[in-house]
Amino acid sequence: MKTLNQIFESFRFAWKALKSNILRTVLSLLGVTVGIFAIIAVLTLVDSLEKNIKDSLNFLGTDVIYVDKWPFTADASGEYRWWDFWMRPNPSYREFETLRESMKHQSGITIFAGRGNQVVKYGSNSIDEARLQGGDHGYNTVFEVNVENGRYFTPEEIESGRNVTLIGHEIVQSLFKGEDPIGKVVKIKNLKYVVIGTIKKEGESFLGTPSNDFTAIIPYQSFRRLFQTGSGAWDELTSRIGVKGYEDDIGLVELENELRGMLRVRRGLSPTEKDNFALNRPEAIANIIGGIFDGLSLAGWIIGGFSILVGGFGIANIMFVSVKERTPIIGLQKSMGAKNYFILFQFLFEAVFLCLIGGMCGLLLVFPVTLIPMGSLVVTLSIQNIILGLGVSTAIGLICGIIPAALAARLDPVAALRAT
């Protein structure tokens, strides 16, 4: 109990010392304030930008592997051998059927293809920027299709390729203008399609990536009647197969191994031949983005680090001055029985208080940055960055205050009392 009381007294002495020298306190914490502001502002902008970009890639799905003709990224050597990829066959419907019937490590599988800038008509109204998307059985499992009104396709509609469609929010607003679209007939490439459902509004993404707001989804077999989606190397329109794994398949290792093995057998590749297909993962793009933003974060630390370094030297200098000014008081406290740790904590707390106040001021300056309109970029000061800012401030206070505090704690009480 006595120890706790002495620690509390150390807090009180430190706070009184800070209040008695307001101008010196303000000047001391300016360096830390600027440093924390620079670091946390840069980290906040970088984190927000990274999050917005990754959110823009949500249309690719999660825990999904795509069977593609073209890889998303270059190989390990950094080379993108397009001349090899060009002649690869596109994923075919027969391959999709083989995978759907035989794979054990998938929780959802679909074949899909899309074509942009399509015209969808209803009566005298039309929209010419719709994206027509053809999907099979597991399309709503592999991708997030939030049906707001109506329903999703039935297995019979998928198998027979009936002319039914789900339409996005912007298509609903453009064509129906307040009418209930369910059961209405729209025209796509002069063919009639019955609207069986509408998709919940998603809004515009930061990168302007595909959104279901402008999408009309139809059964894949119906899509094939409108566009050629064969497996030849020279086809303009390519199909893709998306396979979703299970959550307990860490890194989708089992899914990828099974998928690669079945495709190689299906395409008759010998053990010495290279894959003539790509197994793409959305996280490959996310990892590239993450690497870029790691570099930007490092730049923020370097920029802010110089300010904090200057501020730290300033605080250390002020603490040495404070020890010098209060040497007689230290001698008096020691002669009355104050322990070394009491003196140590007194000055250490003062340094930490200085840095924490500076850090909090820096964080308060970052908050207005999050209120500046930046178009579709949403800037958010995260709890993680707030804790980081306060943690760095505390660490600077401990580092800059420990030597002056230790010198004060080791002063000889007699010599300290004689000091003037």
VMD Tcl script that draws the C-alpha trace (Angstrom):
set ca {
  {0.00 0.00 0.00}
  {2.86 2.31 0.88}
  {4.47 1.63 -2.50}
  {1.24 2.51 -4.34}
  {0.95 5.75 -2.37}
  {4.51 6.70 -3.31}
  {3.84 5.95 -6.99}
  {0.72 8.11 -6.81}
  {2.79 10.88 -5.23}
  {5.26 10.54 -8.11}
  {2.37 11.14 -10.54}
  {1.29 14.18 -8.55}
  {4.79 15.70 -8.47}
  {5.23 15.11 -12.20}
  {1.89 16.72 -13.04}
  {2.64 19.72 -10.81}
  {6.02 20.18 -12.51}
  {4.39 20.18 -15.96}
  {1.74 22.73 -14.91}
  {4.31 25.05 -13.36}
  {6.18 25.41 -16.69}
  {3.40 25.60 -19.28}
  {5.45 27.33 -22.00}
  {8.35 24.90 -21.65}
  {5.92 21.98 -21.66}
  {4.22 23.17 -24.86}
  {7.52 23.74 -26.65}
  {8.78 20.33 -25.55}
  {5.83 18.38 -26.86}
  {5.65 20.12 -30.26}
  {8.24 17.79 -31.79}
  {6.39 14.70 -30.60}
  {3.07 16.17 -31.79}
  {4.39 16.79 -35.30}
  {6.06 13.38 -35.42}
  {3.00 11.42 -34.29}
  {0.81 13.45 -36.65}
  {3.11 12.69 -39.61}
  {3.32 8.96 -38.85}
  {-0.35 8.35 -38.02}
  {-1.62 10.60 -40.84}
  {0.44 8.71 -43.42}
  {-0.49 5.31 -41.93}
  {-4.17 6.29 -41.82}
  {-4.17 7.38 -45.46}
  {-2.21 4.30 -46.55}
  {-4.41 1.90 -44.56}
  {-7.59 3.56 -45.84}
  {-6.35 3.50 -49.44}
  {-5.34 -0.15 -49.13}
  {-8.68 -1.09 -47.56}
  {-10.66 0.75 -50.25}
  {-8.67 -0.93 -53.03}
  {-9.05 -4.38 -51.47}
  {-12.77 -3.78 -50.94}
  {-12.96 -2.92 -54.64}
  {-11.66 -6.42 -55.36}
  {-14.42 -8.11 -53.35}
  {-16.20 -8.90 -56.61}
  {-13.53 -11.60 -57.10}
  {-14.80 -13.46 -54.04}
  {-12.96 -14.95 -51.05}
  {-11.44 -18.41 -50.60}
  {-11.80 -18.87 -54.36}
  {-9.48 -20.29 -57.02}
  {-10.15 -19.45 -60.67}
  {-9.36 -21.75 -63.57}
  {-8.24 -19.34 -66.26}
  {-6.39 -19.14 -69.52}
  {-4.39 -16.10 -68.38}
  {-2.65 -15.77 -64.98}
  {-3.35 -12.71 -62.85}
  {0.33 -11.99 -62.20}
  {3.81 -12.73 -63.58}
  {5.70 -15.87 -62.57}
  {8.37 -16.10 -59.85}
  {11.01 -14.67 -62.20}
  {8.86 -11.61 -62.87}
  {8.20 -12.60 -66.49}
  {4.73 -12.68 -68.02}
  {4.99 -15.16 -70.91}
  {1.95 -13.99 -72.88}
  {3.18 -15.80 -76.00}
  {2.72 -19.11 -74.14}
  {-0.59 -18.18 -72.54}
  {-2.09 -16.99 -75.84}
  {-2.40 -20.49 -77.27}
  {-3.86 -22.09 -74.18}
  {-7.43 -23.44 -74.43}
  {-10.18 -21.70 -72.50}
  {-11.84 -23.57 -69.63}
  {-14.73 -25.57 -71.14}
  {-18.16 -26.57 -69.96}
  {-17.19 -30.26 -70.07}
  {-14.24 -29.55 -67.78}
  {-16.61 -27.74 -65.44}
  {-18.96 -30.74 -65.38}
  {-16.06 -33.10 -64.63}
  {-14.87 -30.92 -61.75}
  {-18.38 -30.42 -60.37}
  {-19.10 -34.13 -60.29}
  {-15.72 -35.34 -58.95}
  {-14.14 -32.71 -56.69}
  {-14.26 -33.37 -52.93}
  {-12.58 -30.26 -51.54}
  {-14.92 -27.63 -52.98}
  {-17.86 -25.95 -51.26}
  {-19.10 -24.30 -54.45}
  {-18.21 -24.34 -58.13}
  {-19.45 -22.44 -61.15}
  {-18.58 -21.66 -64.75}
  {-19.28 -18.10 -65.82}
  {-18.69 -15.56 -68.55}
  {-19.64 -11.94 -69.04}
  {-20.00 -9.23 -71.64}
  {-20.20 -5.51 -70.92}
  {-22.01 -2.61 -72.58}
  {-25.18 -4.57 -73.30}
  {-28.59 -3.01 -73.91}
  {-31.48 -4.06 -71.67}
  {-34.96 -2.80 -72.60}
  {-38.33 -2.61 -70.93}
  {-41.08 -0.91 -72.89}
  {-39.75 2.48 -74.01}
  {-37.02 2.50 -71.38}
  {-33.52 1.11 -71.91}
  {-30.06 1.05 -70.39}
  {-27.01 0.54 -72.61}
  {-24.26 0.11 -70.00}
  {-25.44 -3.15 -68.45}
  {-23.09 -6.06 -67.90}
  {-24.58 -9.40 -68.90}
  {-23.28 -12.22 -66.74}
  {-23.94 -15.92 -67.34}
  {-23.52 -18.21 -64.33}
  {-24.17 -21.84 -63.46}
  {-25.19 -23.77 -60.34}
  {-22.82 -22.38 -57.72}
  {-22.58 -18.82 -58.96}
  {-24.33 -17.41 -55.88}
  {-22.04 -19.50 -53.64}
  {-18.75 -18.51 -55.25}
  {-19.83 -14.86 -55.53}
  {-21.94 -12.77 -53.22}
  {-25.34 -12.27 -54.85}
  {-27.62 -10.49 -52.37}
  {-31.14 -11.01 -53.72}
  {-33.24 -8.16 -52.36}
  {-36.60 -9.02 -53.95}
  {-37.72 -12.19 -55.69}
  {-35.52 -15.29 -55.79}
  {-32.44 -16.93 -57.26}
  {-32.49 -19.40 -60.18}
  {-33.87 -22.90 -59.63}
  {-31.77 -25.92 -60.72}
  {-34.29 -26.56 -63.54}
  {-33.87 -23.01 -64.85}
  {-30.09 -23.39 -64.77}
  {-30.04 -26.79 -66.47}
  {-32.45 -25.88 -69.26}
  {-31.05 -22.38 -69.73}
  {-34.42 -20.65 -69.41}
  {-34.73 -16.99 -70.26}
  {-34.90 -15.65 -66.71}
  {-32.75 -12.97 -65.13}
  {-31.75 -11.21 -61.93}
  {-31.06 -7.51 -62.38}
  {-29.04 -4.99 -60.40}
  {-30.23 -1.84 -58.64}
  {-29.26 0.64 -61.37}
  {-31.00 -1.42 -64.05}
  {-34.15 -1.48 -61.90}
  {-34.01 2.30 -61.44}
  {-33.42 2.95 -65.15}
  {-36.10 0.63 -66.53}
  {-38.91 0.44 -64.01}
  {-38.90 3.82 -62.23}
  {-40.92 2.78 -59.20}
  {-42.67 -0.26 -60.69}
  {-42.24 -3.72 -59.22}
  {-39.95 -5.50 -61.72}
  {-40.66 -9.06 -60.52}
  {-42.44 -10.99 -63.26}
  {-41.89 -8.28 -65.85}
  {-40.32 -9.11 -69.23}
  {-37.18 -7.31 -70.42}
  {-35.39 -7.65 -73.74}
  {-31.71 -8.57 -74.04}
  {-30.36 -8.86 -77.60}
  {-33.99 -8.93 -78.77}
  {-34.77 -12.00 -76.63}
  {-37.36 -11.87 -73.86}
  {-36.22 -12.53 -70.28}
  {-38.48 -12.72 -67.24}
  {-37.20 -10.84 -64.18}
  {-37.28 -13.23 -61.22}
  {-35.24 -11.19 -58.74}
  {-33.41 -7.96 -58.02}
  {-29.99 -7.55 -56.43}
  {-29.37 -5.31 -53.42}
  {-27.62 -2.00 -54.13}
  {-23.83 -2.19 -53.73}
  {-22.74 1.33 -54.68}
  {-19.63 2.47 -56.52}
  {-16.28 1.02 -55.49}
  {-13.09 3.08 -55.13}
  {-11.53 1.61 -58.28}
  {-14.77 1.48 -60.22}
  {-14.54 -2.32 -60.42}
  {-17.55 -4.34 -61.64}
  {-20.62 -3.96 -59.48}
  {-23.84 -5.95 -59.47}
  {-25.71 -2.63 -59.67}
  {-25.31 -2.65 -63.46}
  {-25.38 -6.45 -63.86}
  {-28.03 -8.71 -65.35}
  {-27.35 -12.35 -64.42}
  {-28.78 -15.12 -66.61}
  {-28.25 -18.92 -66.67}
  {-24.97 -19.91 -68.30}
  {-26.69 -22.08 -70.93}
  {-28.83 -19.12 -71.92}
  {-25.71 -16.96 -72.13}
  {-24.11 -19.52 -74.48}
  {-26.98 -19.10 -76.91}
  {-26.15 -15.40 -77.13}
  {-22.35 -15.57 -77.30}
  {-19.73 -18.05 -78.46}
  {-17.85 -19.37 -75.41}
  {-15.95 -22.36 -76.86}
  {-12.58 -23.64 -75.69}
  {-10.52 -22.65 -78.72}
  {-7.43 -20.52 -78.25}
  {-8.68 -17.79 -80.56}
  {-12.14 -17.25 -79.06}
  {-12.81 -13.64 -78.19}
  {-15.06 -14.39 -75.23}
  {-13.59 -16.64 -72.53}
  {-15.31 -18.62 -69.82}
  {-13.84 -19.07 -66.38}
  {-14.39 -21.64 -63.66}
  {-14.55 -20.46 -60.06}
  {-14.08 -22.95 -57.23}
  {-14.68 -22.04 -53.59}
  {-12.86 -23.95 -50.87}
  {-13.71 -24.82 -47.28}
  {-12.70 -22.55 -44.39}
  {-10.70 -25.33 -42.69}
  {-8.56 -25.75 -45.84}
  {-5.85 -23.30 -44.78}
  {-4.35 -21.61 -47.82}
  {-6.65 -23.72 -50.04}
  {-3.78 -26.19 -50.40}
  {-5.98 -29.28 -50.72}
  {-8.32 -27.54 -53.15}
  {-5.48 -26.36 -55.39}
  {-3.75 -29.75 -55.43}
  {-6.98 -31.56 -56.30}
  {-7.90 -28.98 -58.93}
  {-4.49 -29.09 -60.61}
  {-4.41 -32.89 -60.63}
  {-7.88 -33.27 -62.15}
  {-7.26 -30.64 -64.83}
  {-3.97 -32.19 -65.88}
  {-5.64 -35.60 -66.22}
  {-8.64 -34.10 -68.05}
  {-6.33 -32.33 -70.55}
  {-4.06 -35.32 -70.98}
  {-0.84 -33.64 -69.81}
  {2.17 -35.86 -69.18}
  {4.22 -35.45 -65.95}
  {6.92 -33.54 -67.84}
  {4.54 -31.06 -69.49}
  {3.78 -27.68 -67.94}
  {0.26 -26.68 -66.94}
  {-1.68 -25.20 -69.86}
  {-4.04 -23.40 -67.50}
  {-3.74 -20.83 -64.70}
  {-5.03 -21.26 -61.16}
  {-5.60 -17.68 -60.06}
  {-6.24 -16.42 -56.56}
  {-7.64 -12.97 -55.68}
  {-5.16 -12.73 -52.80}
  {-2.30 -12.67 -55.35}
  {-3.46 -9.19 -56.38}
  {-4.00 -8.25 -52.73}
  {-0.43 -9.31 -51.88}
  {1.00 -7.10 -54.63}
  {-1.07 -4.18 -53.35}
  {0.02 -4.93 -49.77}
  {3.69 -4.85 -50.80}
  {3.28 -1.42 -52.39}
  {1.57 0.00 -49.32}
  {4.20 -1.48 -46.99}
  {6.69 0.74 -48.80}
  {4.47 3.79 -48.36}
  {4.05 2.99 -44.65}
  {7.83 2.80 -44.28}
  {8.10 6.25 -45.88}
  {5.63 7.55 -43.30}
  {7.72 6.13 -40.47}
  {10.87 7.72 -41.87}
  {9.23 11.14 -42.31}
  {7.65 11.09 -38.86}
  {10.72 9.50 -37.30}
  {12.86 12.59 -37.93}
  {10.31 14.81 -36.18}
  {10.04 12.39 -33.26}
  {13.84 12.19 -33.03}
  {14.07 15.98 -32.75}
  {11.21 16.01 -30.27}
  {12.83 13.23 -28.26}
  {16.11 15.15 -27.96}
  {14.13 18.19 -26.88}
  {12.31 16.27 -24.17}
  {15.53 14.66 -22.93}
  {17.16 18.11 -22.75}
  {14.19 19.54 -20.84}
  {14.31 16.62 -18.40}
  {18.02 17.22 -17.70}
  {17.20 20.91 -17.04}
  {14.32 19.87 -14.79}
  {16.60 17.57 -12.77}
  {19.12 20.41 -12.41}
  {16.45 22.88 -11.23}
  {14.93 20.47 -8.70}
  {18.15 19.01 -7.27}
  {17.65 20.68 -3.82}
  {14.06 19.36 -3.72}
  {15.34 15.88 -4.57}
  {17.84 16.13 -1.72}
  {15.07 17.20 0.66}
  {12.81 14.34 -0.45}
  {15.61 11.81 0.01}
  {16.51 13.17 3.46}
  {12.86 12.62 4.45}
  {13.04 8.96 3.40}
  {12.01 9.00 -0.28}
  {13.23 5.88 -2.07}
  {15.21 5.93 -5.32}
  {12.27 4.49 -7.31}
  {10.06 7.34 -6.05}
  {12.46 9.90 -7.56}
  {12.89 7.74 -10.68}
  {9.15 7.44 -11.29}
  {8.63 11.14 -10.63}
  {10.82 12.20 -13.56}
  {9.98 9.21 -15.75}
  {6.25 9.93 -15.44}
  {6.92 13.56 -16.32}
  {8.65 12.53 -19.56}
  {5.91 10.03 -20.41}
  {3.20 12.62 -19.71}
  {4.91 15.07 -22.03}
  {5.07 12.54 -24.85}
  {1.53 11.24 -24.30}
  {0.10 14.76 -24.40}
  {2.09 15.41 -27.58}
  {0.89 12.11 -29.07}
  {-2.75 12.86 -28.26}
  {-2.44 16.30 -29.81}
  {-0.99 14.67 -32.94}
  {-3.90 12.22 -33.07}
  {-6.39 15.06 -32.67}
  {-4.79 16.78 -35.67}
  {-5.19 13.57 -37.72}
  {-8.93 13.35 -37.06}
  {-9.85 16.40 -39.24}
  {-7.99 14.74 -42.12}
  {-10.58 11.94 -42.05}
  {-13.36 14.51 -42.53}
  {-11.94 15.94 -45.78}
  {-14.07 14.77 -48.77}
  {-11.97 12.57 -51.06}
  {-14.53 11.28 -53.52}
  {-15.14 7.56 -53.14}
  {-12.07 7.18 -50.88}
  {-13.24 6.69 -47.29}
  {-10.52 7.68 -44.79}
  {-10.85 6.17 -41.31}
  {-8.66 6.60 -38.24}
  {-8.58 3.06 -36.91}
  {-8.34 2.00 -33.27}
  {-5.15 0.18 -34.20}
  {-3.49 3.41 -35.37}
  {-4.70 5.29 -32.27}
  {-3.17 2.64 -30.01}
  {0.00 2.70 -32.14}
  {0.28 6.48 -31.79}
  {-0.15 6.37 -28.02}
  {2.23 3.41 -27.77}
  {4.96 5.17 -29.75}
  {4.49 8.29 -27.59}
  {4.85 6.26 -24.40}
  {7.95 4.50 -25.73}
  {9.57 7.83 -26.65}
  {8.81 9.16 -23.17}
  {10.39 6.12 -21.52}
  {13.47 6.22 -23.75}
  {14.04 9.97 -23.41}
  {13.24 10.14 -19.70}
  {15.04 7.09 -18.32}
  {18.57 8.57 -18.21}
  {17.62 11.92 -16.56}
  {15.33 10.04 -14.14}
  {18.09 7.55 -13.28}
  {20.57 10.40 -12.63}
  {18.04 12.09 -10.36}
  {17.39 8.85 -8.45}
  {21.13 8.29 -7.83}
  {21.85 11.78 -6.45}
  {23.46 11.87 -3.02}
  {20.99 13.57 -0.65}
  {23.68 15.63 1.13}
  {25.23 16.85 -2.12}
  {21.76 17.56 -3.53}
  {20.79 19.69 -0.51}
  {23.93 21.76 -0.92}
  {23.23 22.41 -4.62}
  {22.05 25.86 -5.59}
}
mol new
graphics top color blue
foreach p $ca { graphics top sphere $p radius 0.5 }
foreach p [lrange $ca 0 end-1] q [lrange $ca 1 end] { graphics top cylinder $p $q radius 0.2 }
display resetview
